Amino acid sequence: MLWHKAWLETRWRFIIALLILTVMAASNVFDYLATQRLLPLVDTTVVPPAAEATGLGGMIRDAIEIQKDFRGFIWYQAFRQNLTQMGVFFAILLGCGGLLHESSKGSVLFTLSLPVTRRQLLGVRTGAGLTQLFAISMVPPLAISSLAPSIGQHFTMVDALAHGICIFFVAAVFFSLASFLSTLFADIWRPLLIAIGIACAVALASVAVPQLAIFSVMNGESYFKTGSLPWAGFLTSAVIATALLYGAAETLERRDF
């Protein structure tokens, strides 16, 4: 019953997220055909002096060089940008809501009357949310692997799974952050906006402090460049997510309804 309840609460968020991310991943595969035709026409030696002075010229040349082959194009367009950015948004969206939000809808007393503890309620919703998050992390990369042969390219299942795992671990942090914030605010919008604001702040801070580059873990940069998974990043993400979920459980336990 509890699992069914959690599914009913989040099913449309999950389905929409899965469809959008899969379509975005598929479109990146076919976008490569247009890129193949356009890249040879780009003269990377002609860069405005202002761009050279700020280092932007070198970044532009590196981006073009990376995208000359299919593997690099998919990493840059799909994993470095689209799936990472939208993956964070949908992870936060899946994490919003829960028991406190029910108080604004008037159904919380019925839920609290069930013969289960608040921790169990949170645990089931977290389990359902993380299962959905795992699906939206893995399906789009696997779609890339499946569609690549249709344009004469190759993207291995191993690469797809590796990048999916990278997306999942960091997305779980933002899911847990939204879950924690949802034990502080009864509406959905404040946890959603605060979590998005924190994600944007972390992205900006990582430019100045590379050690905070959590999104480089999510996009699988080390796997793309060296073939090694970011195990330290996985461990850090798991610790942060666990701490946030523990905080959510403690806050919910003390909450007066």
VEXVOVEX-165592 format. One line per 4 residues: number of its first residue (from 1); their letters; for each residue x, y, z of N, C-alpha, C. Coordinates in nm, 2 decimals. Atoms other than C-alpha are relative to their C-alpha. Example, Ala and Ser with C-alpha at 12.3 -4.5 7.8 and 13.67 -1.06 7.14 Angstrom:
% VEXVOVEX-165592
1 = AS = 0.09/-0.12/0.00/1.23/-0.45/0.78/0.09/0.12/0.00  -0.09/-0.11/0.00/1.37/-0.11/0.71/-0.08/0.11/0.08 $
% end
This chain:
% VEXVOVEX-165592
1 = MLWH = 0.08/-0.12/0.00/0.00/0.00/0.00/0.09/0.13/0.00  -0.08/-0.12/0.00/0.27/0.25/0.09/0.08/0.02/-0.13  -0.07/-0.01/0.12/0.47/0.17/-0.22/-0.09/0.05/-0.11  0.09/-0.05/0.10/0.16/0.22/-0.43/-0.04/0.15/0.02 $
5 = KAWL = 0.02/-0.14/-0.04/0.09/0.55/-0.25/0.11/0.09/-0.05  -0.11/-0.08/0.05/0.44/0.67/-0.33/0.00/0.01/-0.15  0.01/0.00/0.15/0.40/0.57/-0.69/-0.10/0.10/-0.05  0.11/-0.09/0.05/0.07/0.76/-0.73/0.04/0.14/0.02 $
9 = ETRW = -0.04/-0.14/-0.03/0.23/1.07/-0.58/0.10/0.05/-0.11  -0.12/-0.04/0.09/0.53/1.08/-0.82/-0.01/-0.05/-0.14  0.00/0.07/0.13/0.42/0.88/-1.13/0.01/0.09/-0.11  0.00/-0.08/0.12/0.36/1.17/-1.36/0.13/0.08/-0.01 $
13 = RFII = -0.14/-0.07/0.00/0.69/1.35/-1.26/0.10/-0.10/-0.06  -0.09/0.10/0.05/0.87/1.02/-1.33/-0.02/-0.02/-0.15  0.03/0.03/0.14/0.70/0.95/-1.66/0.05/0.11/-0.09  -0.04/-0.11/0.08/0.75/1.30/-1.79/0.15/0.02/0.00 $
17 = ALLI = -0.15/0.00/-0.01/1.12/1.30/-1.67/0.06/-0.10/-0.10  -0.06/0.11/0.08/1.19/0.97/-1.84/-0.02/0.03/-0.15  0.02/-0.03/0.14/1.03/1.08/-2.17/0.09/0.11/-0.05  -0.08/-0.12/0.04/1.20/1.42/-2.18/0.15/-0.04/-0.01 $
21 = LTVM = -0.15/0.03/0.00/1.55/1.29/-2.09/0.03/-0.10/-0.12  -0.03/0.10/0.11/1.52/0.99/-2.34/-0.01/0.07/-0.13  0.01/-0.07/0.13/1.40/1.22/-2.62/0.12/0.09/-0.02  -0.12/-0.08/0.01/1.69/1.46/-2.55/0.12/-0.08/-0.03 $
25 = AASN = -0.11/0.08/0.03/1.94/1.18/-2.55/0.00/-0.05/-0.15  0.02/0.05/0.14/1.80/1.04/-2.88/0.03/0.12/-0.10  -0.03/-0.11/0.09/1.81/1.39/-3.04/0.14/0.03/-0.01  -0.14/-0.02/0.01/2.17/1.42/-2.95/0.07/-0.09/-0.09 $
29 = VFDY = -0.06/0.10/0.09/2.25/1.11/-3.14/-0.02/0.05/-0.15  0.03/-0.04/0.14/2.09/1.24/-3.46/0.06/0.14/-0.03  -0.06/-0.13/0.02/2.23/1.59/-3.40/0.15/-0.01/-0.05  -0.13/0.03/0.04/2.57/1.44/-3.46/0.02/0.01/-0.15 $
33 = LATQ = -0.01/-0.01/0.14/2.50/1.41/-3.83/0.01/0.14/-0.05  -0.01/-0.14/0.04/2.45/1.78/-3.87/0.13/0.06/0.04  -0.13/-0.05/-0.05/2.76/1.85/-3.66/0.11/-0.04/-0.09  -0.10/0.05/0.09/2.97/1.63/-3.89/0.01/0.09/-0.12 $
37 = RLLP = 0.00/-0.09/0.12/2.87/1.86/-4.18/0.05/0.14/0.03  -0.03/-0.14/-0.04/2.92/2.19/-3.99/0.14/0.02/0.05  -0.13/-0.02/-0.06/3.24/2.13/-3.80/0.12/0.03/-0.09  -0.10/-0.03/0.09/3.47/2.12/-4.10/0.00/0.15/-0.06 $
41 = LVDT = 0.02/-0.14/0.05/3.34/2.47/-4.19/0.05/0.10/0.10  -0.03/-0.09/-0.11/3.44/2.62/-3.86/0.15/0.02/0.00  -0.14/-0.04/0.00/3.77/2.81/-3.86/0.04/0.04/0.14  -0.03/-0.02/-0.14/3.90/2.77/-3.51/0.12/0.10/0.02 $
45 = TVVP = -0.11/-0.10/-0.01/4.20/3.01/-3.58/-0.05/0.14/0.01  0.05/-0.14/0.00/3.97/3.31/-3.61/-0.09/0.01/0.13  0.06/-0.02/-0.13/3.88/3.40/-3.25/0.02/0.14/0.04  -0.02/-0.14/-0.04/3.81/3.76/-3.13/0.11/0.01/0.11 $
49 = PAAE = -0.11/-0.02/-0.10/4.10/3.90/-2.93/-0.05/0.00/0.15  0.06/-0.01/-0.13/3.87/3.96/-2.63/-0.02/-0.14/0.06  0.02/0.13/-0.04/3.79/3.59/-2.62/0.14/-0.07/0.03  -0.13/0.05/-0.02/4.16/3.50/-2.64/0.05/0.05/0.14 $
53 = ATGL = -0.05/-0.06/-0.12/4.24/3.74/-2.35/-0.06/-0.07/0.12  0.07/0.06/-0.12/3.98/3.57/-2.12/0.02/-0.15/0.00  -0.02/0.14/0.00/4.08/3.22/-2.22/-0.12/-0.07/-0.07  0.11/0.06/0.06/3.75/3.17/-2.39/0.03/-0.07/-0.14 $
57 = GGMI = -0.04/0.05/0.13/3.92/3.11/-2.73/0.05/-0.15/0.02  -0.05/0.14/-0.02/4.10/2.80/-2.59/-0.11/-0.09/0.03  0.11/0.08/-0.03/3.78/2.67/-2.45/-0.08/-0.04/-0.12  0.08/0.02/0.12/3.60/2.71/-2.78/0.08/-0.11/-0.09 $
61 = RDAI = -0.07/0.10/0.08/3.88/2.52/-2.96/0.00/-0.14/0.06  0.01/0.13/-0.07/3.88/2.24/-2.70/-0.13/-0.06/-0.02  0.14/0.05/0.02/3.50/2.21/-2.73/-0.01/-0.06/-0.14  0.02/0.04/0.14/3.52/2.18/-3.11/0.08/-0.13/-0.02 $
65 = EIQK = -0.09/0.12/0.02/3.81/1.93/-3.09/-0.06/-0.12/0.06  0.06/0.11/-0.07/3.63/1.71/-2.84/-0.12/-0.06/-0.08  0.12/0.04/0.07/3.32/1.70/-3.06/0.02/-0.05/-0.14  -0.03/0.05/0.14/3.49/1.58/-3.38/-0.04/-0.14/-0.02 $
69 = DFRG = 0.04/0.14/0.02/3.41/1.22/-3.31/-0.13/-0.02/0.09  0.14/0.03/-0.06/3.08/1.06/-3.19/0.01/-0.01/0.15  -0.01/0.02/-0.15/3.20/0.96/-2.84/0.02/0.14/0.07  -0.02/-0.14/-0.06/3.32/1.32/-2.77/-0.12/0.08/-0.01 $
73 = FIWY = 0.12/-0.08/0.02/3.01/1.48/-2.92/-0.10/-0.04/0.10  0.10/0.05/-0.10/2.78/1.26/-2.70/0.04/0.04/0.14  -0.04/-0.04/-0.13/2.98/1.33/-2.39/-0.02/0.15/0.02  0.01/-0.15/-0.01/2.99/1.71/-2.45/-0.14/0.05/0.00 $
77 = QAFR = 0.14/-0.05/0.02/2.63/1.76/-2.56/-0.10/-0.07/0.09  0.09/0.07/-0.08/2.45/1.49/-2.37/0.04/-0.01/0.15  -0.04/0.02/-0.14/2.64/1.41/-2.05/0.05/0.12/0.07  -0.05/-0.12/-0.06/2.82/1.74/-1.99/-0.10/0.11/0.01 $
81 = QNLT = 0.10/-0.11/-0.01/2.52/1.95/-2.06/-0.15/-0.05/0.02  0.14/0.02/-0.01/2.17/1.82/-2.13/-0.04/-0.10/0.11  0.04/0.09/-0.10/2.14/1.51/-1.91/0.04/0.04/0.14  -0.05/-0.04/-0.13/2.34/1.66/-1.63/-0.10/0.11/0.05 $
85 = QMGV = 0.08/-0.12/-0.04/2.14/1.99/-1.62/-0.15/-0.04/0.03  0.14/0.04/-0.01/1.79/1.84/-1.67/-0.01/-0.12/0.11  0.00/0.11/-0.10/1.89/1.53/-1.45/-0.01/0.06/0.14  0.00/-0.06/-0.14/1.95/1.76/-1.15/-0.14/0.06/0.02 $
89 = FFAI = 0.14/-0.06/-0.02/1.61/1.94/-1.21/-0.10/-0.11/0.03  0.10/0.10/-0.02/1.41/1.62/-1.23/0.03/-0.08/0.13  -0.03/0.06/-0.13/1.60/1.47/-0.93/-0.06/0.08/0.11  0.06/-0.09/-0.10/1.49/1.77/-0.73/-0.15/-0.01/0.00 $
93 = LLGC = 0.14/0.01/0.01/1.14/1.75/-0.86/-0.06/-0.13/0.06  0.04/0.13/-0.06/1.11/1.38/-0.76/0.01/0.00/0.15  -0.02/0.00/-0.15/1.24/1.46/-0.41/-0.10/0.09/0.07  0.10/-0.10/-0.07/0.98/1.74/-0.34/-0.13/-0.07/0.03 $
97 = GGLL = 0.13/0.05/-0.04/0.66/1.66/-0.16/0.02/-0.09/0.12  -0.01/0.09/-0.11/0.60/1.39/0.10/-0.11/0.02/0.11  0.09/0.00/-0.11/0.43/1.37/0.44/-0.04/0.14/0.03  0.03/-0.14/-0.04/0.45/1.74/0.52/-0.09/0.07/-0.10 $
101 = HESS = 0.08/-0.06/0.10/0.31/1.84/0.19/-0.15/-0.05/0.01  0.13/0.05/-0.01/0.01/1.62/0.26/-0.09/0.09/0.10  0.07/-0.09/-0.09/-0.08/1.86/0.55/-0.07/0.11/-0.06  0.06/-0.11/0.07/-0.15/2.13/0.30/-0.12/-0.05/-0.08 $
105 = KGSV = 0.11/0.06/0.08/-0.39/1.89/0.12/-0.11/-0.06/0.09  0.10/0.05/-0.09/-0.57/1.77/0.43/0.00/-0.15/0.02  0.00/0.15/-0.01/-0.48/1.40/0.40/0.11/-0.05/0.09  -0.11/0.05/-0.09/-0.19/1.39/0.65/-0.05/-0.08/0.12 $
109 = LFTL = 0.04/0.07/-0.11/-0.40/1.27/0.94/-0.04/-0.14/-0.03  0.03/0.13/0.04/-0.52/0.97/0.75/0.13/-0.08/-0.02  -0.13/0.07/0.02/-0.16/0.88/0.65/0.06/-0.03/0.14  -0.06/0.03/-0.13/-0.04/0.92/1.01/-0.07/-0.10/0.08 $
113 = SLPV = 0.08/0.10/-0.07/-0.32/0.69/1.13/0.04/-0.14/-0.04  -0.04/0.14/0.04/-0.17/0.40/0.94/0.10/-0.06/0.10  -0.08/0.07/-0.10/0.01/0.14/1.15/0.15/-0.01/-0.04  -0.14/-0.01/0.04/0.36/0.25/1.03/0.06/0.13/0.07 $
117 = TRRQ = -0.07/-0.11/-0.06/0.62/0.49/1.17/0.02/0.11/-0.11  -0.03/-0.10/0.10/0.71/0.82/1.01/0.13/-0.03/-0.08  -0.12/0.04/0.07/1.05/0.68/0.93/-0.03/-0.10/-0.11  0.04/0.09/0.11/0.89/0.40/0.74/-0.07/0.07/-0.12 $
121 = LLGV = 0.06/-0.07/0.10/0.68/0.64/0.55/0.10/0.07/-0.09  -0.10/-0.06/0.08/0.98/0.84/0.45/0.09/-0.10/-0.07  -0.08/0.10/0.06/1.18/0.53/0.38/-0.06/-0.06/-0.13  0.07/0.05/0.12/0.92/0.40/0.13/0.00/0.10/-0.11 $
125 = RTGA = 0.00/-0.11/0.10/0.89/0.73/-0.04/0.14/0.02/-0.06  -0.14/-0.02/0.05/1.27/0.76/-0.06/0.04/-0.12/-0.09  -0.03/0.12/0.08/1.30/0.40/-0.19/-0.06/0.01/-0.14  0.07/-0.02/0.13/1.04/0.47/-0.46/0.07/0.10/-0.08 $
129 = GLTQ = -0.06/-0.11/0.08/1.20/0.80/-0.56/0.14/-0.04/-0.05  -0.13/0.04/0.05/1.55/0.66/-0.58/0.00/-0.11/-0.11  0.01/0.10/0.11/1.43/0.37/-0.79/-0.04/0.07/-0.13  0.04/-0.07/0.12/1.26/0.61/-1.03/0.12/0.08/-0.05 $
133 = LFAI = -0.12/-0.07/0.04/1.58/0.82/-1.03/0.10/-0.08/-0.07  -0.09/0.09/0.07/1.79/0.52/-1.12/-0.05/-0.03/-0.14  0.05/0.03/0.13/1.56/0.45/-1.41/0.03/0.12/-0.10  -0.02/-0.12/0.09/1.58/0.81/-1.55/0.15/0.03/-0.02 $
137 = SMVP = -0.15/-0.02/0.02/1.96/0.80/-1.50/0.05/-0.10/-0.10  -0.05/0.11/0.08/2.01/0.47/-1.69/-0.06/-0.01/-0.14  0.07/0.02/0.13/1.75/0.47/-1.97/0.05/0.09/-0.11  -0.05/-0.09/0.11/1.87/0.78/-2.17/0.14/-0.04/-0.05 $
141 = PLAI = -0.12/0.05/0.06/2.23/0.66/-2.19/-0.01/-0.13/-0.08  0.02/0.13/0.07/2.11/0.31/-2.29/-0.07/0.03/-0.14  0.07/-0.04/0.13/1.89/0.48/-2.56/0.11/0.05/-0.10  -0.11/-0.04/0.09/2.21/0.64/-2.70/0.07/-0.12/-0.06 $
145 = SSLA = -0.07/0.12/0.04/2.38/0.31/-2.71/-0.08/-0.08/-0.11  0.09/0.08/0.09/2.08/0.15/-2.89/-0.02/0.07/-0.13  0.02/-0.07/0.12/2.04/0.43/-3.14/0.12/0.03/-0.09  -0.12/-0.03/0.07/2.40/0.49/-3.23/0.02/-0.08/-0.13 $
149 = PSIG = -0.02/0.07/0.12/2.41/0.21/-3.49/-0.08/0.05/-0.12  0.09/-0.04/0.10/2.12/0.37/-3.68/0.07/0.11/-0.08  -0.07/-0.10/0.08/2.36/0.65/-3.79/0.15/-0.04/-0.03  -0.13/0.05/0.04/2.66/0.43/-3.84/0.11/0.02/0.11 $
153 = QHFT = -0.09/-0.03/-0.11/2.82/0.50/-3.50/-0.01/-0.11/0.11  -0.01/0.10/-0.10/2.91/0.30/-3.19/0.02/0.06/0.14  -0.01/-0.05/-0.14/2.85/0.37/-2.82/-0.03/-0.12/0.09  0.01/0.13/-0.07/2.91/0.07/-2.60/-0.10/0.00/0.12 $
157 = MVDA = 0.08/0.01/-0.12/2.67/-0.05/-2.33/0.07/0.02/0.12  -0.08/-0.02/-0.12/2.95/-0.04/-2.08/0.01/0.15/0.02  0.00/-0.14/-0.02/2.99/0.33/-2.15/-0.13/0.06/0.04  0.13/-0.05/-0.04/2.62/0.39/-2.12/-0.03/-0.03/0.14 $
161 = LAHG = 0.02/0.03/-0.14/2.60/0.21/-1.79/0.09/0.08/0.09  -0.09/-0.08/-0.08/2.91/0.39/-1.66/-0.05/0.14/0.02  0.05/-0.14/-0.01/2.77/0.73/-1.74/-0.14/0.01/0.08  0.12/0.01/-0.08/2.43/0.63/-1.60/0.02/0.00/0.15 $
165 = ICIF = -0.03/0.01/-0.14/2.58/0.54/-1.27/0.06/0.14/0.05  -0.05/-0.14/-0.04/2.77/0.88/-1.26/-0.12/0.09/0.02  0.12/-0.09/-0.01/2.44/1.06/-1.32/-0.08/-0.03/0.13  0.08/0.04/-0.12/2.26/0.86/-1.05/0.06/0.04/0.13 $
169 = FVAA = -0.05/-0.03/-0.13/2.50/0.91/-0.77/-0.01/0.15/0.04  0.01/-0.14/-0.03/2.51/1.29/-0.80/-0.15/0.05/0.01  0.14/-0.04/0.00/2.14/1.32/-0.88/-0.06/-0.04/0.13  0.05/0.04/-0.13/2.07/1.13/-0.56/0.03/0.10/0.11 $
173 = VFFS = -0.03/-0.10/-0.10/2.24/1.41/-0.36/-0.11/0.11/-0.01  0.10/-0.10/0.02/1.99/1.66/-0.51/-0.14/-0.05/0.03  0.13/0.07/-0.04/1.70/1.42/-0.46/-0.01/0.01/0.15  0.00/0.00/-0.15/1.80/1.39/-0.09/-0.01/0.14/0.05 $
177 = LASF = 0.01/-0.14/-0.04/1.84/1.77/-0.06/-0.15/0.04/-0.01  0.15/-0.04/0.01/1.48/1.82/-0.19/-0.08/-0.07/0.10  0.07/0.07/-0.10/1.36/1.55/0.04/0.01/0.06/0.14  -0.03/-0.06/-0.13/1.52/1.72/0.34/-0.08/0.13/0.01 $
181 = LSTL = 0.07/-0.13/0.00/1.38/2.06/0.24/-0.15/-0.02/0.01  0.14/0.02/0.00/1.04/1.91/0.20/-0.05/-0.04/0.14  0.04/0.02/-0.14/1.04/1.83/0.58/0.00/0.13/0.07  -0.01/-0.13/-0.07/1.09/2.20/0.65/-0.12/0.09/-0.06 $
185 = FADI = 0.10/-0.09/0.07/0.83/2.35/0.40/-0.11/-0.09/-0.05  0.11/0.08/0.04/0.48/2.22/0.34/-0.04/0.01/-0.15  0.03/-0.01/0.14/0.46/2.34/-0.02/0.11/-0.06/-0.08  -0.10/0.05/0.09/0.65/2.21/-0.32/0.09/0.10/-0.05 $
189 = WRPL = -0.08/-0.10/0.07/0.77/2.53/-0.46/0.12/0.05/0.07  -0.12/-0.05/-0.08/1.01/2.65/-0.18/0.11/-0.11/0.00  -0.11/0.10/0.02/1.20/2.32/-0.17/0.06/-0.01/-0.14  -0.04/0.01/0.14/1.21/2.31/-0.55/0.09/0.12/-0.03 $
193 = LIAI = -0.08/-0.12/0.03/1.34/2.67/-0.58/0.13/0.01/0.08  -0.12/0.00/-0.08/1.58/2.65/-0.29/0.11/-0.10/-0.05  -0.09/0.11/0.05/1.73/2.32/-0.42/0.07/0.04/-0.13  -0.05/-0.04/0.13/1.77/2.46/-0.77/0.10/0.11/0.02 $
197 = GIAC = -0.09/-0.11/-0.03/1.93/2.78/-0.62/0.14/-0.06/0.05  -0.12/0.06/-0.05/2.18/2.56/-0.43/0.08/-0.07/-0.11  -0.07/0.06/0.11/2.26/2.36/-0.74/0.07/0.10/-0.09  -0.06/-0.11/0.08/2.33/2.68/-0.94/0.12/0.06/0.08 $
201 = AVAL = -0.11/-0.05/-0.08/2.55/2.81/-0.65/0.12/-0.09/0.00  -0.11/0.10/0.01/2.75/2.49/-0.65/0.07/0.00/-0.13  -0.05/-0.01/0.13/2.79/2.51/-1.02/0.09/0.12/-0.02  -0.08/-0.13/0.01/2.92/2.87/-1.00/0.13/-0.01/0.09 $
205 = ASVA = -0.12/0.01/-0.09/3.15/2.79/-0.70/0.10/-0.10/-0.06  -0.09/0.10/0.05/3.30/2.49/-0.88/0.10/0.06/-0.11  -0.09/-0.07/0.10/3.45/2.73/-1.14/0.12/0.06/0.07  -0.10/-0.06/-0.08/3.65/2.90/-0.87/0.08/-0.10/0.09 $
209 = VPQL = -0.06/0.11/-0.09/3.71/2.59/-0.65/-0.02/-0.13/-0.07  0.02/0.13/0.08/3.76/2.28/-0.87/-0.03/-0.12/0.09  0.04/0.11/-0.09/3.73/2.06/-0.56/-0.15/-0.02/0.02  0.15/0.01/-0.02/3.36/2.14/-0.55/-0.07/-0.04/-0.13 $
213 = AIFS = 0.06/0.03/0.13/3.31/2.03/-0.91/-0.07/-0.14/0.00  0.09/0.12/-0.01/3.04/1.77/-0.82/-0.06/-0.03/-0.14  0.06/0.03/0.13/2.90/1.81/-1.17/0.10/-0.07/-0.10  -0.10/0.08/0.08/3.23/1.67/-1.32/-0.01/-0.15/0.03 $
217 = VMNG = 0.03/0.14/-0.04/3.14/1.35/-1.13/-0.12/-0.04/-0.07  0.13/0.03/0.07/2.79/1.36/-1.27/0.01/-0.02/-0.15  -0.02/0.02/0.15/2.90/1.40/-1.63/0.10/-0.10/-0.04  -0.10/0.11/0.03/3.16/1.13/-1.60/0.12/0.05/-0.08 $
221 = ESYF = -0.12/-0.05/0.07/3.45/1.35/-1.71/0.12/-0.09/0.01  -0.11/0.08/-0.02/3.71/1.13/-1.56/-0.01/-0.13/-0.08  0.02/0.12/0.08/3.56/0.82/-1.73/0.02/0.03/-0.14  -0.01/-0.03/0.14/3.54/0.99/-2.06/0.15/0.02/-0.04 $
225 = KTGS = -0.14/-0.03/0.04/3.91/1.11/-2.05/0.10/-0.11/0.04  -0.10/0.10/-0.05/4.08/0.83/-1.86/-0.06/-0.14/0.01  0.06/0.13/-0.01/3.83/0.54/-1.85/-0.02/-0.05/0.14  0.02/0.04/-0.14/3.82/0.54/-1.47/-0.12/0.07/0.06 $
229 = LPWA = 0.12/-0.06/-0.06/3.51/0.59/-1.27/0.04/0.09/0.12  -0.04/-0.09/-0.12/3.52/0.87/-1.00/-0.05/-0.06/0.13  0.04/0.07/-0.12/3.50/0.64/-0.70/-0.01/0.10/0.12  0.00/-0.09/-0.11/3.59/0.92/-0.46/-0.13/0.09/0.00 $
233 = GFLT = 0.12/-0.08/0.02/3.31/1.13/-0.60/-0.13/-0.08/0.04  0.11/0.08/-0.04/3.07/0.84/-0.56/-0.02/-0.01/0.15  0.00/0.02/-0.14/3.16/0.79/-0.20/-0.04/0.13/0.07  0.04/-0.13/-0.05/3.13/1.16/-0.13/-0.15/0.03/-0.02 $
237 = SAVI = 0.14/-0.02/0.03/2.79/1.18/-0.30/-0.09/-0.09/0.09  0.07/0.09/-0.08/2.67/0.88/-0.11/-0.01/0.04/0.15  -0.01/-0.05/-0.14/2.78/1.02/0.23/-0.09/0.13/0.01  0.08/-0.12/-0.01/2.61/1.36/0.16/-0.15/-0.04/-0.01 $
241 = ATAL = 0.14/0.04/0.02/2.29/1.20/0.03/-0.05/-0.07/0.13  0.04/0.07/-0.12/2.28/0.97/0.34/-0.02/0.10/0.12  0.02/-0.10/-0.11/2.33/1.26/0.58/-0.12/0.09/-0.02  0.12/-0.08/0.03/2.05/1.46/0.41/-0.12/-0.08/0.03 $
245 = LYGA = 0.12/0.09/-0.03/1.81/1.17/0.43/-0.01/-0.03/0.15  0.01/0.02/-0.14/1.90/1.11/0.79/-0.05/0.13/0.07  0.05/-0.12/-0.05/1.84/1.48/0.86/-0.15/0.01/-0.03  0.14/0.00/0.04/1.50/1.45/0.68/-0.08/-0.09/0.10 $
249 = AETL = 0.06/0.09/-0.09/1.41/1.15/0.90/-0.01/0.06/0.14  0.00/-0.06/-0.13/1.50/1.33/1.22/-0.09/0.12/0.01  0.09/-0.12/0.00/1.32/1.65/1.13/-0.15/-0.05/-0.01  0.13/0.05/0.01/1.01/1.45/1.03/-0.05/-0.06/0.13 $
253 = ERRD = 0.03/0.06/-0.12/1.02/1.26/1.35/-0.05/0.10/0.11  0.03/-0.11/-0.10/1.00/1.58/1.56/-0.11/0.09/-0.04  0.10/-0.09/0.05/0.75/1.75/1.34/-0.14/-0.02/0.07  0.13/0.01/-0.07/0.42/1.84/1.51/-0.11/0.03/-0.11 $
257 = F = 0.11/-0.02/0.09/0.12/1.79/1.28/-0.13/0.03/0.07 $
% end
